[in-house]
Structure formats: C-alpha cells, structure tokens
Amino acid sequence: MATTAAAMAATSVVVLDRGNNTTCTINLHGATVVSWRVNNQEQLFVSKLASFDGKKAIRGGIPFVFPQFGAWSFGPQHGFARITRWHLERPPDRLHNGDVEAIFSLMDNDFTRSIWNYQFRITYRLILREKELHFHIGVYNPSKELSFTFNMLLHTYLKVPDVRRCQITGLQGCHFIDKTRENALYQEGREVVTVNEWTDRIYQHTPQEHVITNVVSGRKMRLHKYNFPDTVIWNPWIDRSREMSDFGDDEFPNMLCVEAGNVTSPVILLPGTAFEASQILQQFKCPYTINSSNWKSNLTNFLQYD
C-alpha cells in the first residue's frame, strides 16, 4: 500500500518530552525546531502559511543556516542545510537529571555536492531542560586535502505578543550592517534595541549574552552563545510580509528573529579539523543566571567521526 502523506509526516518529526507539558519538536526537514513549549506555552513563532512539503524551508521555528548566509550564487538562499532531510543519529533519551537529548546529523551527499563540492559532517545535539533549550553543534572536515569556508546561523524566530514592546540587550557599541540601507555600516548607540520598522541588521562581535524582554506572557528570553560572534536582528514589517507567500500579512507583530551565527567572517575549516559552537535559550521571569560551569559541552563524546 502506498505511504500516505500523514504517515510520511509522522516519520519526519522527532519530539523531546521532559514532562510537565515541556516539549521540543524537530522536523527532520532541515533539522528545524518547529516547537518549543515550556509549561505548555509556545516559545517559537511558526507562520500559519509555513510550508511543510519537504521542498522549501519552514518559515519559522529555528531553521539551520549552512554553509551560506543570504543570497548564494551556487545555490539556494541561506544554503542547503535547512532544505535537506537530516538523519536522527540518536533518538530522544532521558538523562540522569531528567533532561532529554537527541542528536541529528547531516553529511555531504549527491545533492549537496552538486551545489557545494566538499565533504563535511555536522552533528547537532539538542537538550531540553526545564526552561532551557540547548544547542550544541560540531562541523567536521574529513578531507585530507581540501579546506572549506562556511557561514552558519541559527535562525531563531521568537514568538512575542507585540514586537514593538520587545527590548534586546547586549548590542550597545557594536557595529552593524544595515541591510535595509544598502548594507551601510553603523554603530549601535542604544542600551536596548527596539524594533519599530522593517529591520534587517547584522551586528558584529557581539557579547555572549542577549536578553529579550516581553516575549510570551511578558517574560524574558536569555540567549547565551559560544563561538557565534554575530547576532542578526530581523523583522519584515508590513511591506516585506506581503512579499512572502509563506508568511501572513498580519503576522509580523508577533515574531522577532534574534539569530546567533558566523556571518560576517566565514569560518575556515582545515582538513581533518572540527568547529564547535553552542547556544542556550532560556525563558525566565525573575532574575536568574545560567549555570555556565558545564554549558560549553565537550563535543568529543558524541562527535564520532571516522
């Protein structure tokens, strides 16, 4: 009997369930995190018009951008990782402390080599904690001869009640490329950044932590990053929303992209070497500090390269 669309969809989704209505759902198409619920409250924005046909990128959640950020003369915008089916390397597993982890991987194949002719392997480890979502990434170059360069970014769409009420910390003094103003370079003077118009900025050499206020239920979201020197802030606003077929015209007030990545200076990966980066998203209401003693994971234990 032919495989039904519903059956195909069921095999494309991986769910991490920590209990107490705290879950994370990953679509194997692009290894895109399409839902993160804390106490049954959704933290991520996914457009009501998002496509789940396995052909184009999913509009919302947390798509994985690699090996290109933005327009690409060799292939699709933002690279191929977000439109390629990933492999579930290790199914969801409960750790001794109650957290749940899963590991995904992507290797070069006929499709990727037709666009970008390099060998590579990416290992993507997600850990769901009580009010935190951890992302640990390893990129490996197995070639004995060829180096390659790449961009990488976690294109995080946060769900917010009203983007105009959000404030983003950690950007004061940073230079940024403003893509809405012909890529002109500016320096941020504000202590907190707000969004009240079409915004598309690449902030350079940003600190490891940002706090975004007035997300779901008026709470705050802390973004803590390691080895991601750039932070992209994006909202399409009214006119650009109308130009996107997979984004509702009226949805822009309810989303804010705060994206950690390597954008302005591509990573150069020599033969036989690996690159590591991490991110933590943490929802909180009152002052609370991430325990950073072990958050920088040692990827050696789970990056099993041949």
WOKAGI-V757719 format. One record per pair of residues at least 24 apart in sequence whose C-alpha atoms are under 10 Angstrom apart, sorted by sequence separation. I is the first residue (numbers start at 1). J is the second residue. If there is no record, write none. Layout:
BEGIN
I;J / I;J
END
This chain:
BEGIN
29;53 / 30;54 / 34;58 / 56;80 / 57;81 / 58;82 / 101;125 / 102;126 / 103;127 / 118;142 / 119;143 / 167;191 / 168;192 / 169;193 / 176;200 / 177;201 / 178;202 / 204;228 / 205;229 / 206;230 / 207;231 / 233;257 / 234;258 / 275;299 / 27;52 / 29;54 / 32;57 / 33;58 / 34;59 / 35;60 / 36;61 / 57;82 / 58;83 / 81;106 / 101;126 / 102;127 / 118;143 / 167;192 / 168;193 / 169;194 / 176;201 / 177;202 / 178;203 / 204;229 / 205;230 / 206;231 / 232;257 / 233;258 / 234;259 / 28;54 / 29;55 / 30;56 / 32;58 / 34;60 / 35;61 / 36;62 / 56;82 / 57;83 / 81;107 / 100;126 / 101;127 / 102;128 / 166;192 / 167;193 / 168;194 / 175;201 / 176;202 / 177;203 / 203;229 / 204;230 / 205;231 / 206;232 / 231;257 / 232;258 / 233;259 / 27;54 / 29;56 / 30;57 / 32;59 / 33;60 / 34;61 / 35;62 / 55;82 / 56;83 / 57;84 / 84;111 / 100;127 / 101;128 / 119;146 / 166;193 / 167;194 / 168;195 / 175;202 / 176;203 / 177;204 / 203;230 / 204;231 / 231;258 / 232;259 / 233;260 / 29;57 / 30;58 / 32;60 / 33;61 / 34;62 / 55;83 / 56;84 / 84;112 / 99;127 / 100;128 / 101;129 / 118;146 / 119;147 / 120;148 / 166;194 / 167;195 / 174;202 / 175;203 / 176;204 / 202;230 / 203;231 / 204;232 / 231;259 / 232;260 / 29;58 / 32;61 / 33;62 / 34;63 / 54;83 / 55;84 / 99;128 / 100;129 / 118;147 / 119;148 / 165;194 / 166;195 / 174;203 / 175;204 / 176;205 / 202;231 / 203;232 / 230;259 / 231;260 / 232;261 / 274;303 / 32;62 / 33;63 / 54;84 / 55;85 / 98;128 / 99;129 / 100;130 / 118;148 / 164;194 / 165;195 / 166;196 / 173;203 / 174;204 / 175;205 / 176;206 / 201;231 / 202;232 / 203;233 / 230;260 / 231;261 / 232;262 / 27;58 / 31;62 / 32;63 / 33;64 / 54;85 / 80;111 / 81;112 / 98;129 / 99;130 / 117;148 / 118;149 / 163;194 / 164;195 / 165;196 / 172;203 / 173;204 / 174;205 / 175;206 / 201;232 / 202;233 / 228;259 / 229;260 / 230;261 / 231;262 / 232;263 / 274;305 / 30;62 / 31;63 / 32;64 / 80;112 / 95;127 / 97;129 / 98;130 / 101;133 / 103;135 / 105;137 / 107;139 / 116;148 / 163;195 / 164;196 / 171;203 / 173;205 / 174;206 / 200;232 / 201;233 / 202;234 / 228;260 / 229;261 / 230;262 / 231;263 / 30;63 / 31;64 / 32;65 / 79;112 / 94;127 / 99;132 / 100;133 / 101;134 / 103;136 / 104;137 / 105;138 / 106;139 / 107;140 / 163;196 / 164;197 / 171;204 / 173;206 / 174;207 / 199;232 / 200;233 / 201;234 / 227;260 / 228;261 / 229;262 / 230;263 / 272;305 / 27;61 / 29;63 / 30;64 / 89;123 / 92;126 / 93;127 / 94;128 / 99;133 / 101;135 / 103;137 / 105;139 / 163;197 / 171;205 / 172;206 / 199;233 / 200;234 / 201;235 / 226;260 / 227;261 / 228;262 / 229;263 / 230;264 / 26;61 / 30;65 / 80;115 / 88;123 / 89;124 / 90;125 / 92;127 / 171;206 / 172;207 / 199;234 / 200;235 / 223;258 / 225;260 / 226;261 / 227;262 / 228;263 / 229;264 / 230;265 / 25;61 / 26;62 / 27;63 / 79;115 / 80;116 / 86;122 / 87;123 / 88;124 / 89;125 / 92;128 / 170;206 / 171;207 / 198;234 / 199;235 / 200;236 / 223;259 / 224;260 / 225;261 / 229;265 / 26;63 / 75;112 / 79;116 / 86;123 / 170;207 / 197;234 / 198;235 / 199;236 / 223;260 / 86;124 / 169;207 / 170;208 / 171;209 / 195;233 / 197;235 / 198;236 / 199;237 / 216;254 / 75;114 / 76;115 / 170;209 / 171;210 / 194;233 / 195;234 / 196;235 / 197;236 / 198;237 / 215;254 / 12;52 / 74;114 / 75;115 / 169;209 / 170;210 / 193;233 / 195;235 / 197;237 / 198;238 / 215;255 / 74;115 / 75;116 / 81;122 / 169;210 / 170;211 / 196;237 / 197;238 / 198;239 / 215;256 / 12;54 / 73;115 / 74;116 / 168;210 / 169;211 / 170;212 / 195;237 / 198;240 / 9;52 / 167;210 / 168;211 / 169;212 / 198;241 / 9;53 / 167;211 / 168;212 / 169;213 / 212;256 / 9;54 / 166;211 / 167;212 / 168;213 / 166;212 / 167;213 / 168;214 / 212;258 / 166;213 / 167;214 / 5;53 / 165;213 / 166;214 / 167;215 / 210;258 / 227;275 / 228;276 / 32;81 / 67;116 / 165;214 / 166;215 / 227;276 / 228;277 / 30;80 / 31;81 / 32;82 / 163;213 / 164;214 / 165;215 / 210;260 / 226;276 / 227;277 / 228;278 / 30;81 / 31;82 / 32;83 / 163;214 / 226;277 / 227;278 / 228;279 / 29;81 / 30;82 / 31;83 / 160;212 / 162;214 / 163;215 / 166;218 / 168;220 / 208;260 / 225;277 / 226;278 / 227;279 / 29;82 / 30;83 / 31;84 / 32;85 / 160;213 / 161;214 / 162;215 / 165;218 / 167;220 / 168;221 / 169;222 / 225;278 / 226;279 / 28;82 / 29;83 / 30;84 / 31;85 / 32;86 / 158;212 / 160;214 / 161;215 / 162;216 / 166;220 / 168;222 / 176;230 / 198;252 / 206;260 / 224;278 / 225;279 / 226;280 / 28;83 / 29;84 / 30;85 / 31;86 / 159;214 / 160;215 / 161;216 / 176;231 / 177;232 / 178;233 / 179;234 / 224;279 / 225;280 / 28;84 / 29;85 / 30;86 / 31;87 / 66;122 / 159;215 / 160;216 / 161;217 / 162;218 / 174;230 / 176;232 / 203;259 / 223;279 / 224;280 / 225;281 / 28;85 / 29;86 / 30;87 / 31;88 / 158;215 / 159;216 / 160;217 / 161;218 / 176;233 / 196;253 / 199;256 / 200;257 / 202;259 / 203;260 / 204;261 / 205;262 / 223;280 / 224;281 / 27;85 / 28;86 / 29;87 / 158;216 / 160;218 / 195;253 / 199;257 / 202;260 / 204;262 / 222;280 / 223;281 / 224;282 / 27;86 / 28;87 / 160;219 / 202;261 / 204;263 / 205;264 / 222;281 / 223;282 / 28;88 / 64;124 / 171;231 / 203;263 / 204;264 / 221;281 / 222;282 / 223;283 / 170;231 / 195;256 / 202;263 / 203;264 / 204;265 / 221;282 / 222;283 / 202;264 / 220;282 / 221;283 / 222;284 / 158;221 / 220;283 / 221;284 / 219;283 / 220;284 / 221;285 / 168;233 / 219;284 / 220;285 / 218;284 / 219;285 / 220;286 / 222;288 / 224;290 / 216;283 / 218;285 / 219;286 / 220;287 / 222;289 / 215;283 / 217;285 / 222;290 / 224;292 / 215;284 / 226;295 / 209;279 / 211;281 / 225;295 / 226;296 / 79;150 / 81;152 / 208;279 / 209;280 / 210;281 / 211;282 / 212;283 / 213;284 / 214;285 / 224;295 / 225;296 / 79;151 / 163;235 / 211;283 / 213;285 / 12;85 / 31;104 / 78;151 / 79;152 / 82;155 / 211;284 / 12;86 / 14;88 / 31;105 / 78;152 / 154;228 / 163;237 / 13;88 / 16;91 / 17;92 / 31;106 / 78;153 / 153;228 / 12;88 / 15;91 / 16;92 / 17;93 / 18;94 / 24;100 / 26;102 / 28;104 / 30;106 / 152;228 / 155;231 / 156;232 / 14;91 / 15;92 / 16;93 / 17;94 / 23;100 / 24;101 / 28;105 / 78;155 / 153;230 / 154;231 / 155;232 / 156;233 / 157;234 / 14;92 / 16;94 / 26;104 / 153;231 / 154;232 / 155;233 / 156;234 / 157;235 / 19;98 / 153;232 / 155;234 / 18;98 / 19;99 / 18;99 / 19;100 / 67;148 / 68;149 / 69;150 / 70;151 / 17;99 / 18;100 / 67;149 / 68;150 / 69;151 / 16;99 / 17;100 / 18;101 / 67;150 / 68;151 / 69;152 / 16;100 / 17;101 / 66;150 / 67;151 / 68;152 / 69;153 / 15;100 / 16;101 / 65;150 / 66;151 / 67;152 / 68;153 / 16;102 / 65;151 / 66;152 / 67;153 / 15;102 / 65;152 / 66;153 / 177;264 / 14;102 / 64;152 / 65;153 / 66;154 / 165;253 / 176;264 / 64;153 / 65;154 / 132;221 / 163;252 / 164;253 / 38;128 / 63;153 / 64;154 / 65;155 / 131;221 / 132;222 / 133;223 / 134;224 / 135;225 / 136;226 / 162;252 / 163;253 / 164;254 / 166;256 / 168;258 / 38;129 / 39;130 / 62;153 / 63;154 / 64;155 / 132;223 / 134;225 / 162;253 / 163;254 / 36;128 / 38;130 / 39;131 / 62;154 / 63;155 / 64;156 / 160;252 / 161;253 / 162;254 / 163;255 / 164;256 / 31;124 / 33;126 / 38;131 / 61;154 / 62;155 / 63;156 / 160;253 / 161;254 / 162;255 / 163;256 / 37;131 / 38;132 / 61;155 / 62;156 / 63;157 / 159;253 / 160;254 / 161;255 / 162;256 / 163;257 / 36;131 / 38;133 / 60;155 / 61;156 / 62;157 / 159;254 / 160;255 / 36;132 / 60;156 / 61;157 / 62;158 / 158;254 / 159;255 / 160;256 / 36;133 / 60;157 / 61;158 / 157;254 / 158;255 / 159;256 / 59;157 / 60;158 / 61;159 / 157;255 / 158;256 / 159;257 / 60;159 / 156;255 / 157;256 / 158;257 / 26;126 / 156;256 / 157;257 / 158;258 / 156;257 / 157;258 / 158;259 / 24;126 / 155;257 / 156;258 / 157;259 / 24;127 / 154;257 / 155;258 / 156;259 / 24;128 / 154;258 / 155;259 / 156;260 / 23;128 / 24;129 / 154;259 / 155;260 / 22;128 / 23;129 / 153;259 / 154;260 / 155;261 / 22;129 / 23;130 / 153;260 / 154;261 / 22;130 / 152;260 / 153;261 / 154;262 / 18;127 / 21;130 / 22;131 / 24;133 / 152;261 / 153;262 / 16;126 / 18;128 / 20;130 / 22;132 / 23;133 / 47;157 / 151;261 / 152;262 / 153;263 / 16;127 / 17;128 / 18;129 / 19;130 / 45;156 / 46;157 / 151;262 / 152;263 / 16;128 / 17;129 / 18;130 / 44;156 / 45;157 / 46;158 / 150;262 / 151;263 / 16;129 / 44;157 / 45;158 / 46;159 / 150;263 / 151;264 / 43;157 / 44;158 / 45;159 / 151;265 / 152;266 / 43;158 / 44;159 / 45;160 / 150;265 / 151;266 / 152;267 / 42;158 / 43;159 / 44;160 / 149;265 / 150;266 / 151;267 / 42;159 / 43;160 / 149;266 / 150;267 / 151;268 / 42;160 / 148;266 / 149;267 / 150;268 / 148;267 / 149;268 / 150;269 / 148;268 / 149;269 / 147;268 / 148;269 / 149;270 / 32;154 / 147;269 / 148;270 / 32;155 / 33;156 / 34;157 / 146;269 / 147;270 / 148;271 / 32;156 / 33;157 / 146;270 / 147;271 / 145;270 / 146;271 / 147;272 / 152;277 / 154;279 / 156;281 / 144;270 / 145;271 / 146;272 / 147;273 / 143;270 / 144;271 / 145;272 / 141;269 / 142;270 / 143;271 / 144;272 / 140;269 / 141;270 / 142;271 / 143;272 / 144;273 / 139;269 / 140;270 / 141;271 / 142;272 / 143;273 / 140;271 / 141;272 / 142;273 / 140;272 / 141;273 / 142;274 / 140;273 / 141;274 / 139;273 / 140;274 / 141;275 / 139;274 / 140;275 / 138;274 / 139;275 / 140;276 / 138;275 / 139;276 / 137;275 / 138;276 / 139;277 / 137;276 / 138;277 / 136;276 / 137;277 / 138;278 / 136;277 / 137;278 / 135;277 / 136;278 / 137;279 / 135;278 / 136;279 / 134;278 / 135;279 / 136;280 / 134;279 / 135;280 / 133;279 / 134;280 / 135;281 / 133;280 / 134;281 / 132;280 / 133;281 / 134;282 / 120;269 / 132;281 / 133;282 / 131;281 / 132;282 / 133;283 / 131;282 / 132;283 / 119;271 / 120;272 / 122;274 / 126;278 / 130;282 / 131;283 / 132;284 / 121;274 / 122;275 / 123;276 / 124;277 / 125;278 / 126;279 / 127;280 / 129;282 / 130;283 / 131;284 / 120;274 / 122;276 / 124;278 / 126;280 / 132;290 / 136;295 / 135;295 / 136;296 / 137;297 / 134;295 / 136;297 / 138;299 / 135;297 / 136;298 / 137;299 / 138;300 / 134;297 / 136;299 / 140;303 / 142;305 / 138;302 / 139;303 / 141;305 / 142;306 / 138;303 / 140;305 / 137;303 / 44;215 / 43;215 / 44;216 / 125;297 / 43;216 / 42;216 / 43;217 / 125;299 / 41;216 / 124;299 / 41;217 / 123;299 / 125;302 / 43;221 / 124;302 / 125;303 / 123;302 / 124;303 / 123;303 / 122;303 / 123;304 / 121;303 / 123;305 / 121;305 / 59;244 / 60;246 / 59;246 / 60;247 / 58;246 / 59;247 / 57;246 / 56;246 / 69;261 / 69;262 / 70;263 / 51;245 / 68;262 / 69;263 / 49;244 / 50;245 / 51;246 / 60;255 / 62;257 / 66;261 / 68;263 / 69;264 / 49;245 / 50;246 / 51;247 / 61;257 / 65;261 / 66;262 / 49;246 / 50;247 / 60;257 / 62;259 / 65;262 / 69;266 / 48;246 / 49;247 / 50;248 / 68;266 / 105;303 / 47;246 / 48;247 / 49;248 / 67;266 / 103;302 / 47;247 / 48;248 / 67;267 / 103;303 / 46;247 / 47;248 / 49;251 / 48;251 / 47;251 / 46;251 / 47;252 / 45;251 / 47;254 / 46;254 / 47;255 / 45;254 / 46;255 / 44;254 / 45;255 / 44;255 / 45;256 / 44;256 / 45;257 / 90;302 / 44;257 / 89;302 / 43;281 / 43;283 / 38;283
END
